Amino acid sequence: MSEWLPSLNALRAFDAVAWHLSYRDAAAELHVTPAAVKQLVGKLEAALGPALVERRGRDIALTRAGAEGVPGLRTAFKQMTDAVERMRAGGRRNLLTITVEPSFAAAWLVPRLDGF
């Protein structure tokens, strides 16, 4: 990998802005100030080159460059979330073993497994 990656915080801030199309709502999601989100997105834009977000009156919109990056970022964040969940589980599967008499299993337990 010859190219360096920008800050993960900046990428996350941009992803939140792209989702909400609002610095304020993105800031609420990330538990930071809108100014901090705007600064992180600005640093990402400076690192990458093209503008990712543009003002349209009181609203903001993604530029073409910003919109092109969103699907890949969403996939990457989903994969990281899944990986963290697997690590958190420690490779264990949620497994429940029940031992009962065959007559009880056939008459009572098996018919109720779908609801379990």
Biopython code that builds the backbone (N, CA, C, O; Angstrom):
import numpy as np
from Bio.PDB.StructureBuilder import StructureBuilder

atoms = [
    (1, "MET", "N", (0.852, -1.177, 0.000)),
    (1, "MET", "CA", (0.000, 0.000, 0.000)),
    (1, "MET", "C", (0.891, 1.231, 0.000)),
    (1, "MET", "O", (1.454, 1.600, 1.031)),
    (2, "SER", "N", (1.014, 1.851, -1.138)),
    (2, "SER", "CA", (1.927, 2.980, -1.264)),
    (2, "SER", "C", (1.308, 4.293, -0.796)),
    (2, "SER", "O", (2.030, 5.200, -0.381)),
    (3, "GLU", "N", (0.007, 4.406, -0.853)),
    (3, "GLU", "CA", (-0.662, 5.637, -0.430)),
    (3, "GLU", "C", (-1.004, 5.570, 1.051)),
    (3, "GLU", "O", (-1.387, 4.515, 1.556)),
    (4, "TRP", "N", (-0.869, 6.677, 1.738)),
    (4, "TRP", "CA", (-1.227, 6.732, 3.154)),
    (4, "TRP", "C", (-2.725, 6.982, 3.271)),
    (4, "TRP", "O", (-3.358, 7.528, 2.368)),
    (5, "LEU", "N", (-3.257, 6.577, 4.377)),
    (5, "LEU", "CA", (-4.677, 6.816, 4.649)),
    (5, "LEU", "C", (-4.834, 8.055, 5.510)),
    (5, "LEU", "O", (-4.026, 8.292, 6.407)),
    (6, "PRO", "N", (-5.854, 8.839, 5.252)),
    (6, "PRO", "CA", (-6.114, 9.990, 6.117)),
    (6, "PRO", "C", (-6.569, 9.528, 7.501)),
    (6, "PRO", "O", (-6.787, 8.338, 7.730)),
    (7, "SER", "N", (-6.704, 10.448, 8.383)),
    (7, "SER", "CA", (-7.140, 10.176, 9.753)),
    (7, "SER", "C", (-8.467, 9.430, 9.775)),
    (7, "SER", "O", (-9.410, 9.792, 9.071)),
    (8, "LEU", "N", (-8.526, 8.388, 10.592)),
    (8, "LEU", "CA", (-9.770, 7.642, 10.758)),
    (8, "LEU", "C", (-10.859, 8.540, 11.349)),
    (8, "LEU", "O", (-12.031, 8.410, 10.994)),
    (9, "ASN", "N", (-10.478, 9.444, 12.243)),
    (9, "ASN", "CA", (-11.459, 10.386, 12.804)),
    (9, "ASN", "C", (-12.032, 11.295, 11.717)),
    (9, "ASN", "O", (-13.226, 11.593, 11.718)),
    (10, "ALA", "N", (-11.189, 11.729, 10.800)),
    (10, "ALA", "CA", (-11.673, 12.592, 9.722)),
    (10, "ALA", "C", (-12.603, 11.810, 8.797)),
    (10, "ALA", "O", (-13.630, 12.329, 8.361)),
    (11, "LEU", "N", (-12.241, 10.567, 8.501)),
    (11, "LEU", "CA", (-13.107, 9.739, 7.662)),
    (11, "LEU", "C", (-14.448, 9.486, 8.343)),
    (11, "LEU", "O", (-15.493, 9.522, 7.694)),
    (12, "ARG", "N", (-14.421, 9.234, 9.642)),
    (12, "ARG", "CA", (-15.662, 8.994, 10.394)),
    (12, "ARG", "C", (-16.523, 10.254, 10.433)),
    (12, "ARG", "O", (-17.745, 10.181, 10.302)),
    (13, "ALA", "N", (-15.883, 11.408, 10.612)),
    (13, "ALA", "CA", (-16.630, 12.669, 10.620)),
    (13, "ALA", "C", (-17.286, 12.905, 9.258)),
    (13, "ALA", "O", (-18.450, 13.300, 9.188)),
    (14, "PHE", "N", (-16.544, 12.664, 8.183)),
    (14, "PHE", "CA", (-17.125, 12.834, 6.854)),
    (14, "PHE", "C", (-18.282, 11.867, 6.643)),
    (14, "PHE", "O", (-19.313, 12.251, 6.091)),
    (15, "ASP", "N", (-18.129, 10.618, 7.075)),
    (15, "ASP", "CA", (-19.204, 9.640, 6.931)),
    (15, "ASP", "C", (-20.469, 10.111, 7.654)),
    (15, "ASP", "O", (-21.574, 9.975, 7.128)),
    (16, "ALA", "N", (-20.306, 10.659, 8.852)),
    (16, "ALA", "CA", (-21.466, 11.150, 9.608)),
    (16, "ALA", "C", (-22.104, 12.348, 8.906)),
    (16, "ALA", "O", (-23.329, 12.456, 8.845)),
    (17, "VAL", "N", (-21.278, 13.241, 8.380)),
    (17, "VAL", "CA", (-21.813, 14.395, 7.641)),
    (17, "VAL", "C", (-22.548, 13.919, 6.398)),
    (17, "VAL", "O", (-23.617, 14.434, 6.073)),
    (18, "ALA", "N", (-21.983, 12.941, 5.702)),
    (18, "ALA", "CA", (-22.621, 12.422, 4.494)),
    (18, "ALA", "C", (-23.957, 11.764, 4.829)),
    (18, "ALA", "O", (-24.907, 11.855, 4.051)),
    (19, "TRP", "N", (-24.032, 11.110, 5.969)),
    (19, "TRP", "CA", (-25.273, 10.442, 6.373)),
    (19, "TRP", "C", (-26.355, 11.461, 6.721)),
    (19, "TRP", "O", (-27.498, 11.347, 6.279)),
    (20, "HIS", "N", (-25.977, 12.460, 7.521)),
    (20, "HIS", "CA", (-26.956, 13.429, 8.032)),
    (20, "HIS", "C", (-27.126, 14.654, 7.139)),
    (20, "HIS", "O", (-28.141, 15.346, 7.211)),
    (21, "LEU", "N", (-26.125, 14.918, 6.297)),
    (21, "LEU", "CA", (-26.075, 16.167, 5.525)),
    (21, "LEU", "C", (-26.240, 17.366, 6.453)),
    (21, "LEU", "O", (-26.946, 18.329, 6.153)),
    (22, "SER", "N", (-25.566, 17.267, 7.583)),
    (22, "SER", "CA", (-25.635, 18.316, 8.598)),
    (22, "SER", "C", (-24.426, 18.184, 9.517)),
    (22, "SER", "O", (-24.160, 17.112, 10.059)),
    (23, "TYR", "N", (-23.697, 19.286, 9.687)),
    (23, "TYR", "CA", (-22.578, 19.269, 10.639)),
    (23, "TYR", "C", (-23.098, 19.112, 12.068)),
    (23, "TYR", "O", (-22.502, 18.413, 12.887)),
    (24, "ARG", "N", (-24.211, 19.770, 12.347)),
    (24, "ARG", "CA", (-24.765, 19.722, 13.696)),
    (24, "ARG", "C", (-25.205, 18.309, 14.074)),
    (24, "ARG", "O", (-24.883, 17.833, 15.163)),
    (25, "ASP", "N", (-25.929, 17.642, 13.195)),
    (25, "ASP", "CA", (-26.397, 16.287, 13.488)),
    (25, "ASP", "C", (-25.238, 15.294, 13.524)),
    (25, "ASP", "O", (-25.231, 14.366, 14.333)),
    (26, "ALA", "N", (-24.270, 15.493, 12.651)),
    (26, "ALA", "CA", (-23.074, 14.633, 12.682)),
    (26, "ALA", "C", (-22.331, 14.817, 13.996)),
    (26, "ALA", "O", (-21.852, 13.850, 14.587)),
    (27, "ALA", "N", (-22.237, 16.058, 14.448)),
    (27, "ALA", "CA", (-21.561, 16.334, 15.721)),
    (27, "ALA", "C", (-22.285, 15.667, 16.877)),
    (27, "ALA", "O", (-21.643, 15.130, 17.780)),
    (28, "ALA", "N", (-23.609, 15.692, 16.863)),
    (28, "ALA", "CA", (-24.377, 15.039, 17.926)),
    (28, "ALA", "C", (-24.115, 13.535, 17.925)),
    (28, "ALA", "O", (-23.970, 12.929, 18.987)),
    (29, "GLU", "N", (-24.053, 12.934, 16.741)),
    (29, "GLU", "CA", (-23.770, 11.499, 16.651)),
    (29, "GLU", "C", (-22.384, 11.161, 17.197)),
    (29, "GLU", "O", (-22.195, 10.137, 17.854)),
    (30, "LEU", "N", (-21.423, 12.032, 16.917)),
    (30, "LEU", "CA", (-20.027, 11.770, 17.306)),
    (30, "LEU", "C", (-19.677, 12.320, 18.684)),
    (30, "LEU", "O", (-18.572, 12.102, 19.180)),
    (31, "HIS", "N", (-20.614, 13.033, 19.301)),
    (31, "HIS", "CA", (-20.410, 13.622, 20.627)),
    (31, "HIS", "C", (-19.262, 14.636, 20.641)),
    (31, "HIS", "O", (-18.440, 14.660, 21.557)),
    (32, "VAL", "N", (-19.233, 15.461, 19.612)),
    (32, "VAL", "CA", (-18.274, 16.563, 19.520)),
    (32, "VAL", "C", (-19.035, 17.801, 19.060)),
    (32, "VAL", "O", (-20.249, 17.746, 18.869)),
    (33, "THR", "N", (-18.332, 18.910, 18.881)),
    (33, "THR", "CA", (-18.987, 20.132, 18.430)),
    (33, "THR", "C", (-19.079, 20.157, 16.902)),
    (33, "THR", "O", (-18.289, 19.507, 16.217)),
    (34, "PRO", "N", (-20.046, 20.911, 16.374)),
    (34, "PRO", "CA", (-20.107, 21.067, 14.918)),
    (34, "PRO", "C", (-18.813, 21.649, 14.336)),
    (34, "PRO", "O", (-18.400, 21.281, 13.236)),
    (35, "ALA", "N", (-18.187, 22.548, 15.074)),
    (35, "ALA", "CA", (-16.929, 23.131, 14.601)),
    (35, "ALA", "C", (-15.846, 22.058, 14.476)),
    (35, "ALA", "O", (-15.041, 22.094, 13.546)),
    (36, "ALA", "N", (-15.826, 21.111, 15.406)),
    (36, "ALA", "CA", (-14.839, 20.030, 15.343)),
    (36, "ALA", "C", (-15.084, 19.154, 14.116)),
    (36, "ALA", "O", (-14.137, 18.752, 13.440)),
    (37, "VAL", "N", (-16.345, 18.861, 13.830)),
    (37, "VAL", "CA", (-16.671, 18.052, 12.651)),
    (37, "VAL", "C", (-16.266, 18.797, 11.389)),
    (37, "VAL", "O", (-15.668, 18.214, 10.484)),
    (38, "LYS", "N", (-16.586, 20.069, 11.325)),
    (38, "LYS", "CA", (-16.246, 20.872, 10.148)),
    (38, "LYS", "C", (-14.738, 20.925, 9.949)),
    (38, "LYS", "O", (-14.253, 20.861, 8.819)),
    (39, "GLN", "N", (-14.002, 21.042, 11.040)),
    (39, "GLN", "CA", (-12.545, 21.076, 10.962)),
    (39, "GLN", "C", (-11.991, 19.733, 10.462)),
    (39, "GLN", "O", (-11.084, 19.710, 9.631)),
    (40, "LEU", "N", (-12.531, 18.625, 10.960)),
    (40, "LEU", "CA", (-12.071, 17.306, 10.516)),
    (40, "LEU", "C", (-12.360, 17.090, 9.034)),
    (40, "LEU", "O", (-11.516, 16.566, 8.307)),
    (41, "VAL", "N", (-13.543, 17.489, 8.585)),
    (41, "VAL", "CA", (-13.877, 17.350, 7.166)),
    (41, "VAL", "C", (-12.965, 18.245, 6.334)),
    (41, "VAL", "O", (-12.527, 17.848, 5.254)),
    (42, "GLY", "N", (-12.678, 19.435, 6.818)),
    (42, "GLY", "CA", (-11.754, 20.337, 6.124)),
    (42, "GLY", "C", (-10.363, 19.743, 6.009)),
    (42, "GLY", "O", (-9.727, 19.856, 4.962)),
    (43, "LYS", "N", (-9.884, 19.113, 7.068)),
    (43, "LYS", "CA", (-8.571, 18.457, 7.028)),
    (43, "LYS", "C", (-8.570, 17.292, 6.048)),
    (43, "LYS", "O", (-7.577, 17.058, 5.358)),
    (44, "LEU", "N", (-9.677, 16.564, 5.985)),
    (44, "LEU", "CA", (-9.779, 15.461, 5.037)),
    (44, "LEU", "C", (-9.743, 15.998, 3.605)),
    (44, "LEU", "O", (-9.056, 15.447, 2.745)),
    (45, "GLU", "N", (-10.478, 17.063, 3.363)),
    (45, "GLU", "CA", (-10.478, 17.668, 2.033)),
    (45, "GLU", "C", (-9.078, 18.163, 1.660)),
    (45, "GLU", "O", (-8.641, 18.000, 0.521)),
    (46, "ALA", "N", (-8.384, 18.763, 2.619)),
    (46, "ALA", "CA", (-7.021, 19.253, 2.355)),
    (46, "ALA", "C", (-6.078, 18.088, 2.047)),
    (46, "ALA", "O", (-5.192, 18.210, 1.201)),
    (47, "ALA", "N", (-6.267, 16.973, 2.728)),
    (47, "ALA", "CA", (-5.402, 15.820, 2.516)),
    (47, "ALA", "C", (-5.685, 15.133, 1.186)),
    (47, "ALA", "O", (-4.763, 14.642, 0.535)),
    (48, "LEU", "N", (-6.942, 15.095, 0.780)),
    (48, "LEU", "CA", (-7.318, 14.365, -0.430)),
    (48, "LEU", "C", (-7.254, 15.219, -1.689)),
    (48, "LEU", "O", (-6.960, 14.712, -2.772)),
    (49, "GLY", "N", (-7.524, 16.497, -1.551)),
    (49, "GLY", "CA", (-7.500, 17.388, -2.706)),
    (49, "GLY", "C", (-8.856, 17.983, -3.027)),
    (49, "GLY", "O", (-9.073, 19.172, -2.796)),
    (50, "PRO", "N", (-9.784, 17.177, -3.560)),
    (50, "PRO", "CA", (-11.072, 17.778, -3.947)),
    (50, "PRO", "C", (-11.966, 18.070, -2.749)),
    (50, "PRO", "O", (-11.840, 17.454, -1.691)),
    (51, "ALA", "N", (-12.868, 19.024, -2.942)),
    (51, "ALA", "CA", (-13.883, 19.303, -1.932)),
    (51, "ALA", "C", (-14.835, 18.117, -1.866)),
    (51, "ALA", "O", (-15.152, 17.514, -2.891)),
    (52, "LEU", "N", (-15.288, 17.782, -0.669)),
    (52, "LEU", "CA", (-16.198, 16.668, -0.463)),
    (52, "LEU", "C", (-17.608, 17.132, -0.118)),
    (52, "LEU", "O", (-18.588, 16.432, -0.375)),
    (53, "VAL", "N", (-17.692, 18.320, 0.465)),
    (53, "VAL", "CA", (-18.965, 18.887, 0.919)),
    (53, "VAL", "C", (-19.038, 20.320, 0.414)),
    (53, "VAL", "O", (-18.032, 21.029, 0.401)),
    (54, "GLU", "N", (-20.227, 20.748, -0.001)),
    (54, "GLU", "CA", (-20.392, 22.133, -0.444)),
    (54, "GLU", "C", (-21.639, 22.732, 0.183)),
    (54, "GLU", "O", (-22.610, 22.031, 0.469)),
    (55, "ARG", "N", (-21.596, 24.037, 0.391)),
    (55, "ARG", "CA", (-22.744, 24.769, 0.917)),
    (55, "ARG", "C", (-23.722, 25.052, -0.199)),
    (55, "ARG", "O", (-23.335, 25.417, -1.309)),
    (56, "ARG", "N", (-24.996, 24.880, 0.108)),
    (56, "ARG", "CA", (-26.073, 25.254, -0.809)),
    (56, "ARG", "C", (-27.082, 26.035, 0.003)),
    (56, "ARG", "O", (-28.043, 25.485, 0.541)),
    (57, "GLY", "N", (-26.840, 27.323, 0.077)),
    (57, "GLY", "CA", (-27.678, 28.163, 0.932)),
    (57, "GLY", "C", (-27.439, 27.802, 2.381)),
    (57, "GLY", "O", (-26.310, 27.871, 2.866)),
    (58, "ARG", "N", (-28.495, 27.417, 3.072)),
    (58, "ARG", "CA", (-28.364, 27.014, 4.468)),
    (58, "ARG", "C", (-28.078, 25.523, 4.602)),
    (58, "ARG", "O", (-27.779, 25.040, 5.694)),
    (59, "ASP", "N", (-28.169, 24.798, 3.499)),
    (59, "ASP", "CA", (-27.956, 23.354, 3.512)),
    (59, "ASP", "C", (-26.552, 23.012, 3.031)),
    (59, "ASP", "O", (-25.831, 23.867, 2.516)),
    (60, "ILE", "N", (-26.180, 21.755, 3.206)),
    (60, "ILE", "CA", (-24.939, 21.267, 2.633)),
    (60, "ILE", "C", (-25.266, 20.058, 1.757)),
    (60, "ILE", "O", (-26.283, 19.390, 1.946)),
    (61, "ALA", "N", (-24.397, 19.798, 0.814)),
    (61, "ALA", "CA", (-24.556, 18.660, -0.090)),
    (61, "ALA", "C", (-23.191, 18.057, -0.354)),
    (61, "ALA", "O", (-22.166, 18.719, -0.189)),
    (62, "LEU", "N", (-23.181, 16.822, -0.757)),
    (62, "LEU", "CA", (-21.933, 16.173, -1.128)),
    (62, "LEU", "C", (-21.572, 16.568, -2.548)),
    (62, "LEU", "O", (-22.436, 16.679, -3.419)),
    (63, "THR", "N", (-20.296, 16.776, -2.765)),
    (63, "THR", "CA", (-19.821, 16.972, -4.125)),
    (63, "THR", "C", (-19.762, 15.602, -4.804)),
    (63, "THR", "O", (-20.017, 14.576, -4.173)),
    (64, "ARG", "N", (-19.433, 15.597, -6.059)),
    (64, "ARG", "CA", (-19.312, 14.321, -6.769)),
    (64, "ARG", "C", (-18.229, 13.459, -6.121)),
    (64, "ARG", "O", (-18.415, 12.256, -5.937)),
    (65, "ALA", "N", (-17.104, 14.073, -5.778)),
    (65, "ALA", "CA", (-16.013, 13.324, -5.139)),
    (65, "ALA", "C", (-16.456, 12.751, -3.799)),
    (65, "ALA", "O", (-16.134, 11.610, -3.469)),
    (66, "GLY", "N", (-17.191, 13.542, -3.032)),
    (66, "GLY", "CA", (-17.685, 13.067, -1.742)),
    (66, "GLY", "C", (-18.654, 11.918, -1.893)),
    (66, "GLY", "O", (-18.571, 10.927, -1.167)),
    (67, "ALA", "N", (-19.581, 12.049, -2.842)),
    (67, "ALA", "CA", (-20.577, 11.001, -3.057)),
    (67, "ALA", "C", (-19.932, 9.703, -3.544)),
    (67, "ALA", "O", (-20.408, 8.615, -3.219)),
    (68, "GLU", "N", (-18.873, 9.810, -4.307)),
    (68, "GLU", "CA", (-18.201, 8.610, -4.814)),
    (68, "GLU", "C", (-17.518, 7.825, -3.704)),
    (68, "GLU", "O", (-17.359, 6.610, -3.816)),
    (69, "GLY", "N", (-17.115, 8.500, -2.638)),
    (69, "GLY", "CA", (-16.420, 7.805, -1.560)),
    (69, "GLY", "C", (-17.319, 7.178, -0.518)),
    (69, "GLY", "O", (-16.891, 6.285, 0.214)),
    (70, "VAL", "N", (-18.556, 7.628, -0.440)),
    (70, "VAL", "CA", (-19.452, 7.190, 0.631)),
    (70, "VAL", "C", (-19.709, 5.683, 0.643)),
    (70, "VAL", "O", (-19.584, 5.079, 1.708)),
    (71, "PRO", "N", (-20.058, 5.042, -0.468)),
    (71, "PRO", "CA", (-20.337, 3.598, -0.394)),
    (71, "PRO", "C", (-19.153, 2.783, 0.129)),
    (71, "PRO", "O", (-19.335, 1.870, 0.934)),
    (72, "GLY", "N", (-17.968, 3.105, -0.317)),
    (72, "GLY", "CA", (-16.783, 2.389, 0.145)),
    (72, "GLY", "C", (-16.507, 2.610, 1.616)),
    (72, "GLY", "O", (-16.127, 1.681, 2.330)),
    (73, "LEU", "N", (-16.699, 3.848, 2.076)),
    (73, "LEU", "CA", (-16.511, 4.126, 3.506)),
    (73, "LEU", "C", (-17.531, 3.368, 4.342)),
    (73, "LEU", "O", (-17.180, 2.802, 5.378)),
    (74, "ARG", "N", (-18.781, 3.347, 3.912)),
    (74, "ARG", "CA", (-19.816, 2.638, 4.665)),
    (74, "ARG", "C", (-19.482, 1.155, 4.764)),
    (74, "ARG", "O", (-19.637, 0.547, 5.824)),
    (75, "THR", "N", (-19.021, 0.572, 3.653)),
    (75, "THR", "CA", (-18.633, -0.834, 3.655)),
    (75, "THR", "C", (-17.463, -1.067, 4.604)),
    (75, "THR", "O", (-17.460, -2.032, 5.368)),
    (76, "ALA", "N", (-16.480, -0.186, 4.554)),
    (76, "ALA", "CA", (-15.300, -0.333, 5.413)),
    (76, "ALA", "C", (-15.675, -0.210, 6.889)),
    (76, "ALA", "O", (-15.203, -0.998, 7.709)),
    (77, "PHE", "N", (-16.511, 0.758, 7.237)),
    (77, "PHE", "CA", (-16.922, 0.907, 8.638)),
    (77, "PHE", "C", (-17.761, -0.283, 9.094)),
    (77, "PHE", "O", (-17.649, -0.708, 10.244)),
    (78, "LYS", "N", (-18.590, -0.821, 8.222)),
    (78, "LYS", "CA", (-19.368, -2.015, 8.559)),
    (78, "LYS", "C", (-18.441, -3.201, 8.807)),
    (78, "LYS", "O", (-18.638, -3.957, 9.759)),
    (79, "GLN", "N", (-17.439, -3.366, 7.958)),
    (79, "GLN", "CA", (-16.488, -4.457, 8.138)),
    (79, "GLN", "C", (-15.701, -4.294, 9.439)),
    (79, "GLN", "O", (-15.446, -5.277, 10.136)),
    (80, "MET", "N", (-15.318, -3.068, 9.766)),
    (80, "MET", "CA", (-14.601, -2.846, 11.028)),
    (80, "MET", "C", (-15.501, -3.139, 12.222)),
    (80, "MET", "O", (-15.057, -3.722, 13.211)),
    (81, "THR", "N", (-16.767, -2.733, 12.131)),
    (81, "THR", "CA", (-17.721, -3.011, 13.209)),
    (81, "THR", "C", (-17.889, -4.509, 13.401)),
    (81, "THR", "O", (-17.886, -4.997, 14.531)),
    (82, "ASP", "N", (-18.035, -5.237, 12.309)),
    (82, "ASP", "CA", (-18.174, -6.692, 12.384)),
    (82, "ASP", "C", (-16.931, -7.336, 12.984)),
    (82, "ASP", "O", (-17.037, -8.255, 13.797)),
    (83, "ALA", "N", (-15.752, -6.859, 12.587)),
    (83, "ALA", "CA", (-14.499, -7.410, 13.111)),
    (83, "ALA", "C", (-14.382, -7.170, 14.611)),
    (83, "ALA", "O", (-13.955, -8.052, 15.355)),
    (84, "VAL", "N", (-14.761, -5.979, 15.049)),
    (84, "VAL", "CA", (-14.706, -5.665, 16.478)),
    (84, "VAL", "C", (-15.674, -6.551, 17.255)),
    (84, "VAL", "O", (-15.345, -7.022, 18.343)),
    (85, "GLU", "N", (-16.858, -6.780, 16.707)),
    (85, "GLU", "CA", (-17.829, -7.656, 17.371)),
    (85, "GLU", "C", (-17.297, -9.086, 17.486)),
    (85, "GLU", "O", (-17.489, -9.746, 18.507)),
    (86, "ARG", "N", (-16.628, -9.559, 16.432)),
    (86, "ARG", "CA", (-16.042, -10.899, 16.500)),
    (86, "ARG", "C", (-14.940, -10.956, 17.549)),
    (86, "ARG", "O", (-14.830, -11.936, 18.286)),
    (87, "MET", "N", (-14.129, -9.913, 17.619)),
    (87, "MET", "CA", (-13.076, -9.880, 18.648)),
    (87, "MET", "C", (-13.690, -9.816, 20.042)),
    (87, "MET", "O", (-13.224, -10.474, 20.972)),
    (88, "ARG", "N", (-14.745, -9.011, 20.171)),
    (88, "ARG", "CA", (-15.402, -8.874, 21.472)),
    (88, "ARG", "C", (-15.969, -10.215, 21.930)),
    (88, "ARG", "O", (-15.926, -10.539, 23.117)),
    (89, "ALA", "N", (-16.493, -10.981, 21.003)),
    (89, "ALA", "CA", (-17.052, -12.289, 21.333)),
    (89, "ALA", "C", (-15.954, -13.309, 21.605)),
    (89, "ALA", "O", (-16.226, -14.385, 22.138)),
    (90, "GLY", "N", (-14.719, -12.982, 21.244)),
    (90, "GLY", "CA", (-13.606, -13.880, 21.511)),
    (90, "GLY", "C", (-13.676, -15.165, 20.712)),
    (90, "GLY", "O", (-13.125, -16.184, 21.128)),
    (91, "GLY", "N", (-14.340, -15.130, 19.582)),
    (91, "GLY", "CA", (-14.442, -16.317, 18.759)),
    (91, "GLY", "C", (-15.471, -17.308, 19.256)),
    (91, "GLY", "O", (-15.689, -18.347, 18.632)),
    (92, "ARG", "N", (-16.107, -16.996, 20.376)),
    (92, "ARG", "CA", (-17.135, -17.905, 20.912)),
    (92, "ARG", "C", (-18.442, -17.694, 20.176)),
    (92, "ARG", "O", (-18.776, -16.581, 19.771)),
    (93, "ARG", "N", (-19.146, -18.743, 20.018)),
    (93, "ARG", "CA", (-20.502, -18.655, 19.480)),
    (93, "ARG", "C", (-21.459, -18.757, 20.650)),
    (93, "ARG", "O", (-21.176, -19.419, 21.648)),
    (94, "ASN", "N", (-22.573, -18.104, 20.516)),
    (94, "ASN", "CA", (-23.611, -18.234, 21.526)),
    (94, "ASN", "C", (-24.239, -19.611, 21.365)),
    (94, "ASN", "O", (-24.942, -19.877, 20.390)),
    (95, "LEU", "N", (-23.979, -20.471, 22.320)),
    (95, "LEU", "CA", (-24.419, -21.843, 22.226)),
    (95, "LEU", "C", (-25.102, -22.229, 23.524)),
    (95, "LEU", "O", (-24.586, -21.994, 24.616)),
    (96, "LEU", "N", (-26.255, -22.815, 23.381)),
    (96, "LEU", "CA", (-27.013, -23.275, 24.533)),
    (96, "LEU", "C", (-27.251, -24.766, 24.357)),
    (96, "LEU", "O", (-27.786, -25.200, 23.336)),
    (97, "THR", "N", (-26.859, -25.537, 25.337)),
    (97, "THR", "CA", (-27.075, -26.982, 25.292)),
    (97, "THR", "C", (-28.137, -27.341, 26.313)),
    (97, "THR", "O", (-28.032, -26.996, 27.490)),
    (98, "ILE", "N", (-29.156, -28.034, 25.849)),
    (98, "ILE", "CA", (-30.241, -28.450, 26.733)),
    (98, "ILE", "C", (-30.302, -29.972, 26.695)),
    (98, "ILE", "O", (-30.328, -30.582, 25.626)),
    (99, "THR", "N", (-30.324, -30.569, 27.871)),
    (99, "THR", "CA", (-30.433, -32.021, 27.973)),
    (99, "THR", "C", (-31.740, -32.354, 28.673)),
    (99, "THR", "O", (-31.966, -31.965, 29.818)),
    (100, "VAL", "N", (-32.598, -33.083, 27.962)),
    (100, "VAL", "CA", (-33.897, -33.471, 28.526)),
    (100, "VAL", "C", (-34.209, -34.898, 28.099)),
    (100, "VAL", "O", (-33.556, -35.464, 27.223)),
    (101, "GLU", "N", (-35.196, -35.447, 28.724)),
    (101, "GLU", "CA", (-35.674, -36.777, 28.350)),
    (101, "GLU", "C", (-36.297, -36.709, 26.956)),
    (101, "GLU", "O", (-36.972, -35.730, 26.639)),
    (102, "PRO", "N", (-36.088, -37.722, 26.119)),
    (102, "PRO", "CA", (-36.644, -37.697, 24.762)),
    (102, "PRO", "C", (-38.156, -37.487, 24.727)),
    (102, "PRO", "O", (-38.661, -36.797, 23.841)),
    (103, "SER", "N", (-38.880, -38.070, 25.673)),
    (103, "SER", "CA", (-40.338, -37.904, 25.657)),
    (103, "SER", "C", (-40.731, -36.451, 25.926)),
    (103, "SER", "O", (-41.672, -35.946, 25.313)),
    (104, "PHE", "N", (-40.027, -35.773, 26.833)),
    (104, "PHE", "CA", (-40.285, -34.362, 27.116)),
    (104, "PHE", "C", (-39.931, -33.512, 25.906)),
    (104, "PHE", "O", (-40.669, -32.592, 25.551)),
    (105, "ALA", "N", (-38.802, -33.816, 25.272)),
    (105, "ALA", "CA", (-38.383, -33.060, 24.095)),
    (105, "ALA", "C", (-39.423, -33.179, 22.990)),
    (105, "ALA", "O", (-39.793, -32.180, 22.373)),
    (106, "ALA", "N", (-39.888, -34.379, 22.740)),
    (106, "ALA", "CA", (-40.846, -34.593, 21.649)),
    (106, "ALA", "C", (-42.201, -33.979, 21.953)),
    (106, "ALA", "O", (-42.827, -33.397, 21.066)),
    (107, "ALA", "N", (-42.664, -34.097, 23.185)),
    (107, "ALA", "CA", (-44.009, -33.660, 23.523)),
    (107, "ALA", "C", (-44.096, -32.158, 23.823)),
    (107, "ALA", "O", (-45.115, -31.538, 23.519)),
    (108, "TRP", "N", (-43.059, -31.564, 24.408)),
    (108, "TRP", "CA", (-43.183, -30.188, 24.872)),
    (108, "TRP", "C", (-42.136, -29.253, 24.263)),
    (108, "TRP", "O", (-42.493, -28.192, 23.750)),
    (109, "LEU", "N", (-40.855, -29.621, 24.308)),
    (109, "LEU", "CA", (-39.780, -28.701, 23.919)),
    (109, "LEU", "C", (-39.736, -28.439, 22.409)),
    (109, "LEU", "O", (-39.724, -27.281, 21.994)),
    (110, "VAL", "N", (-39.711, -29.460, 21.604)),
    (110, "VAL", "CA", (-39.558, -29.286, 20.161)),
    (110, "VAL", "C", (-40.666, -28.413, 19.571)),
    (110, "VAL", "O", (-40.359, -27.544, 18.755)),
    (111, "PRO", "N", (-41.943, -28.599, 19.940)),
    (111, "PRO", "CA", (-42.976, -27.732, 19.373)),
    (111, "PRO", "C", (-42.815, -26.248, 19.742)),
    (111, "PRO", "O", (-43.386, -25.385, 19.075)),
    (112, "ARG", "N", (-42.059, -25.949, 20.779)),
    (112, "ARG", "CA", (-41.917, -24.558, 21.233)),
    (112, "ARG", "C", (-40.576, -23.932, 20.832)),
    (112, "ARG", "O", (-40.325, -22.770, 21.155)),
    (113, "LEU", "N", (-39.728, -24.664, 20.148)),
    (113, "LEU", "CA", (-38.404, -24.130, 19.778)),
    (113, "LEU", "C", (-38.485, -22.912, 18.861)),
    (113, "LEU", "O", (-37.666, -22.002, 18.987)),
    (114, "ASP", "N", (-39.439, -22.873, 17.955)),
    (114, "ASP", "CA", (-39.559, -21.719, 17.063)),
    (114, "ASP", "C", (-39.765, -20.426, 17.842)),
    (114, "ASP", "O", (-39.224, -19.385, 17.471)),
    (115, "GLY", "N", (-40.530, -20.486, 18.899)),
    (115, "GLY", "CA", (-40.784, -19.304, 19.728)),
    (115, "GLY", "C", (-39.610, -18.916, 20.601)),
    (115, "GLY", "O", (-39.541, -17.793, 21.101)),
    (116, "PHE", "N", (-38.689, -19.843, 20.783)),
    (116, "PHE", "CA", (-37.531, -19.582, 21.622)),
    (116, "PHE", "C", (-36.584, -18.676, 20.885)),
    (116, "PHE", "O", (-35.530, -18.324, 21.414)),
]
sb = StructureBuilder()
sb.init_structure("model")
sb.init_model(0)
sb.init_chain("A")
sb.init_seg("    ")
for serial, (resi, resn, name, xyz) in enumerate(atoms, 1):
    if name == "N":
        sb.init_residue(resn, " ", resi, " ")
    sb.init_atom(name, np.array(xyz, "f"), 0.0, 1.0, " ", f" {name:<3s}", serial, name[0])
structure = sb.get_structure()
